[in-house]
Amino acid sequence: MVKKSRIEICPICSKEGKIKEVWTVNKYGKKYNYKIYDHHTVKHYVGSKNIRKTTKKGEILTHILELINSTNFRLSVFSISDIKAGLEREGLKYNTISIRNNLNLLNENGLLNIIKKGKRILFVNNISSSNPGFNLTKAKFILIDREGDGIIKSHDFLINVKNISDNYLNFVPIGITGDSPRNFQDINFVAIDVASGKEINPMILLNQPKSKRLLLKFIQPLPPKESTEIEFFYDWEENSPTFTFGSATEIEEVIFEIRSIGKNELKVTKILSDRTSNIDISDRVMKSNYENFYISKIKIDGLLPSSILFMEWNIAPNSQ
C-alpha cells in the first residue's frame, strides 16, 4: 500500500527523487516498510532498516561553500577527500558521490576550477577570482534615513548581472559591510529576482561581525551573454557618513542616491584606476523630493575598471 509521495535525496545515488513510502506484508504475515526513489529513468528501492537521515535540498552545497570559505579551511587547492575530512571535523558526514557532484556543480558555475594530476582530480577555489564569469553592467544604490535621526540604516541595491562566460551561470557573489558588528540574521537581508518577483535564499560564504559575503542563486540559470536583475535590501546603520564603490570590470552605469527626512548634502569623489587622480564630481548631484524624503542623486556613466567612487553626505536634523 502506498502512503504518500514527495521529493527527497536518495540515500543510494544522492540525487533527488520522487519517493513513495510503501508497506507490504510478507508470507509470514509480518508487515514492513520501504521507500521507492523514482529518478524517471531508474528506481531505487530502500528498506526501512537501510534508510538513513534524508538530506535537504541544497544542504550539502551550502556546507561545502561554508567550509571552503571559512578561516579554518586554508587550502586553496583541495581534493574530494579534503572536503570530506573537513566536513567530518564539523560533524557532517556525506558520501563521496554527493560531495563530488556538488563540487562539479560549483565548477560548472565557475566558482571552482578543476585541475588533473594524473588520475588525481583537484579543485581550486575560484570564488574570489578577478574573472568570475559575469559583469555588473548597471548598479543602483539607495541609502535611506527613514527615522529622521540623520543616520542611514536602510539599504536598497539593484544590480544588473551579465553572463560573460560560455556556460550557464547559477550564482553571483556579493559582499556587504557595516560600521557596527552585526549577525547576519539581524540585518534583515532580502534578495529578489526582479524578473520573477521571487525571493532568493542567500548562501552565506563569510559571516564576520562587520563583513558578509553571500552567494545568490538565480531562480533560473542565466544563459551565456544574457542579463538579469537582482534587488536586495538590508538594514545596517552607517555610523560613518561615507560609502565606497568600485568594480573590477567596466560598468556602464552607476546611480547613487541618499534619501532622508531632513535635508541632505552629497559630495562625490571619483578616484581613477591609477590612484594618482581624484576628481570632485559633486556638481553632478541632482536634488529632488519624493513623498516625505529629500533626495540627493548622482549618475555616473562608463565607470572604468578599478576606478572608485567615494561618497560623503551630511544630513540635517529633521525640522518637521
TORSE-275026 format. One record per residue (C-alpha): z, x, y; residue number from 1. Coordinates in pm, 1 decimal. Each point is the difference from the previous one (the first is absolute). Layout:
BEGIN
R / c3 / c1 / c2 / i
R / Z / X / Y / NUM
...
END
This chain:
BEGIN
R / c3 / c1 / c2 / i
R / 0.0 / 0.0 / 0.0 / 1
R / -91.3 / 130.0 / 348.7 / 2
R / 283.9 / -5.2 / 252.2 / 3
R / -156.4 / 116.5 / 331.1 / 4
R / -261.0 / 226.7 / 158.5 / 5
R / 22.3 / 257.9 / 282.8 / 6
R / -113.0 / 351.2 / 102.7 / 7
R / 200.9 / 305.8 / -114.2 / 8
R / -49.8 / 370.2 / -71.2 / 9
R / -83.6 / 57.8 / -365.2 / 10
R / 248.0 / 238.0 / -172.5 / 11
R / -279.0 / 130.9 / -223.6 / 12
R / -273.5 / 93.2 / 251.7 / 13
R / 194.6 / -29.6 / 331.6 / 14
R / -267.9 / -227.1 / 149.0 / 15
R / 33.8 / -350.8 / 137.9 / 16
R / -51.9 / -278.5 / -246.5 / 17
R / 40.3 / -374.4 / -10.7 / 18
R / 277.4 / -55.4 / -248.8 / 19
R / 89.7 / -282.6 / -230.1 / 20
R / 349.1 / -19.1 / -145.4 / 21
R / -34.1 / -133.4 / -350.9 / 22
R / 241.4 / -89.0 / -277.3 / 23
R / -70.5 / -77.7 / -358.7 / 24
R / 181.0 / -51.6 / -328.8 / 25
R / -63.2 / 224.4 / -299.4 / 26
R / -17.0 / -113.4 / -361.2 / 27
R / 375.5 / 39.6 / -37.2 / 28
R / 65.0 / -239.2 / 288.5 / 29
R / 112.6 / 272.2 / 242.7 / 30
R / -108.0 / -43.2 / 364.2 / 31
R / -112.6 / 302.5 / 201.0 / 32
R / -164.7 / 64.0 / 338.4 / 33
R / -286.4 / 221.0 / 113.8 / 34
R / -228.5 / 43.0 / 301.9 / 35
R / -379.0 / 10.2 / 21.9 / 36
R / -137.3 / 215.6 / 286.4 / 37
R / -354.3 / -118.8 / 78.8 / 38
R / -214.3 / 271.1 / 166.9 / 39
R / -322.3 / -204.0 / -25.5 / 40
R / -173.6 / 249.8 / -230.6 / 41
R / 302.2 / 72.0 / -217.0 / 42
R / 331.7 / -160.9 / -89.7 / 43
R / 324.4 / 181.3 / -80.0 / 44
R / 268.4 / -165.7 / -212.9 / 45
R / 357.1 / 112.5 / 57.6 / 46
R / 294.9 / -118.7 / -204.0 / 47
R / 326.5 / -88.4 / 170.7 / 48
R / 175.2 / 307.3 / -141.6 / 49
R / -265.2 / 227.4 / 150.9 / 50
R / -9.0 / -154.3 / 347.3 / 51
R / 145.9 / 226.2 / 263.4 / 52
R / 90.7 / -82.5 / 357.5 / 53
R / -315.7 / -107.7 / 183.9 / 54
R / -125.3 / 188.8 / 305.7 / 55
R / -74.5 / -183.2 / 323.3 / 56
R / -348.1 / 34.2 / 144.9 / 57
R / -20.8 / 311.2 / 218.9 / 58
R / 345.7 / 124.2 / -101.9 / 59
R / -117.5 / 323.9 / -162.9 / 60
R / -239.6 / 77.3 / 285.2 / 61
R / 274.5 / -49.3 / 257.0 / 62
R / 243.0 / 227.3 / -187.6 / 63
R / -263.6 / 273.2 / -38.5 / 64
R / -79.5 / -12.1 / 373.9 / 65
R / 368.7 / 14.4 / 87.4 / 66
R / 46.0 / 298.4 / -231.8 / 67
R / -289.8 / 217.9 / 119.9 / 68
R / 94.1 / -62.1 / 363.4 / 69
R / 373.4 / 57.8 / -41.2 / 70
R / 180.4 / 314.3 / 114.3 / 71
R / 119.5 / 55.3 / -358.9 / 72
R / -356.9 / 39.0 / -129.2 / 73
R / -133.4 / 329.6 / 133.5 / 74
R / -314.1 / 34.8 / -212.1 / 75
R / -329.1 / -29.5 / 187.7 / 76
R / -189.8 / 44.8 / -328.5 / 77
R / 140.3 / -178.5 / -302.7 / 78
R / -75.2 / -135.5 / -347.7 / 79
R / 68.6 / -333.7 / -166.0 / 80
R / 298.3 / 155.0 / -177.7 / 81
R / 142.0 / 114.9 / 337.5 / 82
R / -16.6 / -358.6 / 127.1 / 83
R / 150.7 / -135.4 / -320.3 / 84
R / 287.2 / 248.4 / 18.4 / 85
R / 56.8 / -75.5 / 369.6 / 86
R / 16.0 / -372.7 / -65.4 / 87
R / 239.6 / 50.5 / -290.1 / 88
R / 231.8 / 194.4 / 230.1 / 89
R / 11.9 / -318.2 / 208.7 / 90
R / 79.8 / -204.8 / -310.5 / 91
R / -354.2 / -139.9 / -30.5 / 92
R / -180.3 / 20.5 / -333.2 / 93
R / -370.3 / -82.4 / -29.7 / 94
R / -250.2 / 100.0 / -263.3 / 95
R / -261.4 / 269.2 / 59.7 / 96
R / -291.3 / -245.2 / 1.7 / 97
R / 156.8 / -210.0 / 277.1 / 98
R / 68.4 / 306.2 / 213.5 / 99
R / -349.8 / 137.9 / -54.9 / 100
R / -163.8 / -332.5 / 91.0 / 101
R / 191.9 / -20.5 / 327.2 / 102
R / -71.2 / 362.8 / 90.6 / 103
R / -369.4 / -67.8 / -63.3 / 104
R / 21.9 / -301.6 / 231.7 / 105
R / 140.5 / 220.2 / 275.5 / 106
R / -280.1 / 247.3 / -63.7 / 107
R / -263.5 / -274.0 / 26.6 / 108
R / 140.1 / -91.9 / 340.8 / 109
R / 1.9 / 357.4 / 130.0 / 110
R / 378.6 / 33.8 / 3.4 / 111
R / -6.3 / 261.3 / -275.9 / 112
R / -257.7 / 256.2 / -106.9 / 113
R / -59.3 / 98.8 / -362.6 / 114
R / -56.3 / 359.5 / -105.7 / 115
R / -68.0 / 116.5 / -355.1 / 116
R / 115.0 / 328.0 / -150.3 / 117
R / -152.2 / 9.5 / -345.8 / 118
R / 130.4 / -304.0 / -181.2 / 119
R / 285.8 / -41.6 / 243.0 / 120
R / -27.4 / -261.0 / 278.0 / 121
R / 197.4 / 52.3 / 321.0 / 122
R / 43.4 / -218.2 / 307.5 / 123
R / 17.3 / 107.8 / 366.0 / 124
R / 188.0 / -211.4 / 254.4 / 125
R / -261.0 / -93.9 / 260.4 / 126
R / 191.6 / -264.4 / 195.6 / 127
R / 64.8 / 237.4 / 291.0 / 128
R / -354.9 / 136.4 / -5.4 / 129
R / -192.0 / 25.1 / 328.1 / 130
R / -291.8 / -170.6 / -179.2 / 131
R / 150.5 / -325.0 / -132.1 / 132
R / -328.6 / -183.3 / -55.2 / 133
R / 26.4 / -234.1 / 299.1 / 134
R / -23.4 / -7.8 / 379.6 / 135
R / 195.7 / -206.9 / 247.8 / 136
R / -288.1 / -126.9 / 213.1 / 137
R / 219.0 / -212.4 / 228.5 / 138
R / 372.9 / -24.4 / 65.4 / 139
R / 204.7 / -232.6 / 218.9 / 140
R / 370.3 / 52.2 / 68.8 / 141
R / 213.1 / -264.9 / 172.4 / 142
R / 363.1 / 89.2 / 76.0 / 143
R / 215.5 / -289.7 / 116.7 / 144
R / 331.5 / -40.4 / 182.4 / 145
R / 76.7 / -359.2 / -101.7 / 146
R / 361.5 / -16.6 / 115.3 / 147
R / -46.0 / 119.5 / 357.4 / 148
R / 246.1 / 288.0 / -38.0 / 149
R / -264.2 / 266.7 / 67.2 / 150
R / 2.2 / 127.2 / -359.8 / 151
R / -308.5 / -19.0 / -220.9 / 152
R / 83.1 / -131.6 / -346.5 / 153
R / -301.7 / -197.5 / -128.1 / 154
R / -313.8 / 182.1 / -115.1 / 155
R / -333.1 / -170.7 / -74.1 / 156
R / -272.9 / 234.2 / -127.5 / 157
R / -358.4 / -86.6 / -95.2 / 158
R / -221.5 / 258.4 / -171.4 / 159
R / -362.8 / -11.1 / -109.2 / 160
R / -49.8 / 209.2 / -314.1 / 161
R / -344.0 / 123.6 / -109.7 / 162
R / -61.4 / 136.5 / -349.5 / 163
R / -196.8 / 324.3 / 44.8 / 164
R / 12.6 / 97.3 / -367.4 / 165
R / -246.2 / -84.8 / -277.0 / 166
R / 263.7 / -187.0 / -200.1 / 167
R / 185.5 / -325.9 / 47.3 / 168
R / 315.8 / 42.8 / 208.3 / 169
R / 316.0 / -185.6 / -101.9 / 170
R / 271.1 / 151.4 / 219.8 / 171
R / 59.1 / 131.7 / 350.5 / 172
R / 308.0 / 209.8 / 88.4 / 173
R / 181.9 / -51.3 / 330.5 / 174
R / 296.7 / 166.9 / 164.0 / 175
R / 252.9 / -143.1 / 246.1 / 176
R / 294.4 / 162.1 / 175.6 / 177
R / 299.0 / -110.5 / 205.3 / 178
R / 260.1 / 147.6 / 230.7 / 179
R / 298.2 / -139.5 / -193.4 / 180
R / 67.6 / 28.5 / -375.5 / 181
R / -100.6 / -314.6 / -184.8 / 182
R / -39.2 / -108.0 / -361.3 / 183
R / -342.0 / -140.6 / -81.9 / 184
R / 136.1 / -346.4 / -75.8 / 185
R / 155.3 / -14.0 / 349.0 / 186
R / -324.6 / 34.2 / 199.2 / 187
R / -153.6 / -329.8 / -122.8 / 188
R / -332.8 / 158.2 / -88.5 / 189
R / -287.6 / -241.2 / -68.3 / 190
R / -367.0 / 88.7 / -62.9 / 191
R / -286.2 / -250.7 / 0.3 / 192
R / -355.2 / 24.8 / -129.4 / 193
R / -180.7 / -150.0 / 300.9 / 194
R / -307.3 / -129.9 / -186.7 / 195
R / 197.2 / -200.1 / -255.7 / 196
R / 320.1 / -56.1 / 196.2 / 197
R / 197.9 / 110.7 / -306.0 / 198
R / 308.3 / 218.1 / 15.3 / 199
R / -18.8 / 354.7 / -138.8 / 200
R / 295.7 / 138.8 / -192.2 / 201
R / 58.0 / 360.9 / 112.9 / 202
R / 74.9 / 283.9 / -240.0 / 203
R / 259.3 / 235.3 / 147.9 / 204
R / -98.2 / 367.3 / -19.4 / 205
R / 270.9 / 136.2 / 229.3 / 206
R / 309.5 / -178.8 / 125.1 / 207
R / 183.9 / 241.9 / 224.4 / 208
R / 238.6 / -130.1 / 268.7 / 209
R / -243.7 / 60.9 / 288.5 / 210
R / -330.5 / 17.9 / -186.5 / 211
R / -178.0 / -227.2 / -246.9 / 212
R / -325.9 / 58.5 / -188.1 / 213
R / -154.4 / -301.8 / -165.8 / 214
R / -299.8 / -80.2 / -213.6 / 215
R / -174.9 / -330.6 / 70.4 / 216
R / -218.8 / -142.3 / -275.5 / 217
R / -302.5 / -205.2 / 104.8 / 218
R / -15.3 / -357.2 / -128.3 / 219
R / -353.4 / 78.7 / -120.6 / 220
R / -122.8 / 359.7 / -63.4 / 221
R / -198.5 / 125.8 / 301.1 / 222
R / -360.2 / 93.5 / -93.1 / 223
R / -156.3 / 327.8 / 122.1 / 224
R / -104.7 / -5.0 / 368.4 / 225
R / 170.3 / -337.0 / 55.5 / 226
R / 286.2 / -72.8 / 244.1 / 227
R / 303.8 / -224.7 / -0.5 / 228
R / 290.9 / -78.5 / 232.4 / 229
R / 372.1 / 18.5 / -69.4 / 230
R / 268.9 / -119.0 / 238.8 / 231
R / 360.7 / 102.0 / -44.3 / 232
R / 321.5 / -79.3 / 181.3 / 233
R / 347.1 / 152.3 / 4.9 / 234
R / 316.9 / 10.9 / 211.3 / 235
R / 133.8 / 343.6 / 97.3 / 236
R / 144.9 / 68.8 / 343.3 / 237
R / -157.0 / 272.1 / 216.0 / 238
R / 297.9 / 177.3 / 156.3 / 239
R / -239.5 / 244.5 / 164.0 / 240
R / -265.7 / -180.2 / 210.9 / 241
R / -288.4 / 199.4 / -148.6 / 242
R / -265.8 / -43.8 / -266.8 / 243
R / -243.4 / 255.8 / -144.9 / 244
R / -324.3 / -67.1 / -184.2 / 245
R / -249.2 / 237.9 / -156.9 / 246
R / -270.4 / -12.1 / -265.9 / 247
R / -142.9 / 266.4 / -231.1 / 248
R / -345.2 / -158.9 / 33.0 / 249
R / -199.3 / -141.3 / 289.3 / 250
R / 104.8 / -354.1 / 88.3 / 251
R / -226.3 / -237.1 / 187.9 / 252
R / 260.7 / -198.3 / 191.6 / 253
R / 373.3 / 14.8 / 66.0 / 254
R / 187.4 / -272.3 / 187.4 / 255
R / 362.2 / 45.1 / 103.5 / 256
R / 201.8 / -280.3 / 157.4 / 257
R / 352.7 / -46.3 / 131.2 / 258
R / 138.8 / -352.5 / 33.4 / 259
R / 331.6 / -67.1 / 169.5 / 260
R / 185.1 / -281.4 / 174.7 / 261
R / 88.0 / 234.4 / 286.6 / 262
R / -279.5 / 177.6 / 190.2 / 263
R / -119.3 / 324.1 / -159.1 / 264
R / -192.0 / 313.2 / 91.9 / 265
R / -205.8 / 200.4 / -249.1 / 266
R / -108.0 / 364.1 / 24.2 / 267
R / -252.2 / 139.3 / -250.2 / 268
R / -88.0 / 364.7 / -59.9 / 269
R / -292.3 / 110.7 / -214.9 / 270
R / 54.2 / 336.0 / -169.4 / 271
R / -327.0 / 155.5 / -113.2 / 272
R / -42.5 / 142.6 / -348.9 / 273
R / 14.0 / 361.0 / 122.0 / 274
R / 349.5 / -72.3 / 141.7 / 275
R / -94.5 / 185.2 / 320.6 / 276
R / -83.4 / -302.6 / 215.3 / 277
R / 209.2 / -305.0 / 88.7 / 278
R / -171.9 / -280.8 / 189.0 / 279
R / 192.0 / -275.3 / 177.3 / 280
R / -194.6 / -321.9 / -63.4 / 281
R / 260.4 / -239.9 / 138.6 / 282
R / -254.1 / -129.1 / 252.4 / 283
R / -168.5 / -183.3 / -289.6 / 284
R / 308.2 / -214.5 / -67.1 / 285
R / -68.2 / -371.2 / 57.0 / 286
R / 265.9 / -251.8 / 105.7 / 287
R / 21.2 / -364.7 / -104.9 / 288
R / 237.6 / -278.3 / -97.1 / 289
R / 19.9 / -197.2 / -322.9 / 290
R / 246.3 / -285.0 / -49.6 / 291
R / 328.2 / 150.1 / 131.2 / 292
R / -104.0 / 364.8 / -48.5 / 293
R / -112.7 / 267.6 / 242.9 / 294
R / -271.3 / 205.4 / -169.2 / 295
R / -122.0 / 356.4 / 53.2 / 296
R / -304.4 / 82.7 / -209.6 / 297
R / -236.1 / 295.0 / -45.1 / 298
R / -318.3 / 30.4 / -203.6 / 299
R / -137.3 / 340.2 / -105.3 / 300
R / -348.6 / 32.8 / -148.4 / 301
R / -108.8 / 289.1 / -219.8 / 302
R / 324.1 / 185.4 / -73.7 / 303
R / -101.9 / 331.9 / -154.3 / 304
R / 164.4 / 149.8 / -311.6 / 305
R / 342.4 / 159.3 / 58.2 / 306
R / 21.7 / -136.4 / 354.1 / 307
R / 333.5 / -158.1 / 91.3 / 308
R / 97.5 / -289.9 / 223.6 / 309
R / 347.6 / 20.7 / 152.6 / 310
R / 133.0 / -322.0 / 150.6 / 311
R / 306.2 / -35.2 / 224.0 / 312
R / 132.9 / -320.2 / 148.3 / 313
R / 267.8 / -136.4 / 227.7 / 314
R / 122.9 / -359.8 / -25.9 / 315
R / 192.2 / -157.9 / 286.5 / 316
R / 298.8 / -223.5 / -76.7 / 317
R / -94.1 / -362.8 / -45.7 / 318
R / 42.2 / -178.7 / 333.4 / 319
R / -53.6 / -350.1 / -137.8 / 320
END
